[in-house]
Amino acid sequence: MTGKETGSGKESGARKVKQRSGRRNLDALRGRRMRAAEMFAAGRRQVEVAVELEVSQQTASRWFRQWAEGGREALEGAGRAGRRPRLDDAQIEAIREVLRKGPQANGFATGVWTLGRVAIVIERLTGVTYGPTQTWTILRTRLGWSRQRPARRAVERGEDAIVAWSENERPR
């Protein structure tokens, strides 16, 4: 239960903490910071900003400090969440072109790409070392590739012999 109940059945002045689920809405967060900048510029106190925008006192204080030091632009935000990618778009395109040439063109004995081989090619091209998990993430999300499995058929398979056997021997 949030807050304390009073005799009237209503909650006291304690602030409710909103439950957030899923991914963060970066535009909404930026909008809230911009609203805080407007409130600070209008002379509103930090506690008023915290209550009206439903943020903690610490957040309002941090926003005020950033606003006081750098103005509205200081509250703009990074525009994205998470760590910046180690490979830029030009490097990803270079990797795509090299991978399209095939494993044998890149010095591997067979014509099958593995995560280890792709990681070696990425390191050769960019100098950035990735493990299998990160390599798979690059292939899947940045290059749009999916896992492919070769058909499990013998190279020596004789289709004519299989058809002849199916027509002549199998019915017996």
Secondary structure, 3 states (H helix, E strand, C coil): CCCCECCCCCECCCCCCCCCCCCCCHHHHHHHHHHHHHHHHCCCCHHHHHHHHCCCHHHHHHHHHHHHHHCHHHHCCCCCCCCCCCCCHHHHHHHHHHHHCCCHHHCCCCCCCCHHHHHHHHHHHHCCCCCHHHHHHHHHHHCCCCCCCCCCCCCCCCHHHHHHHHHHCCCC
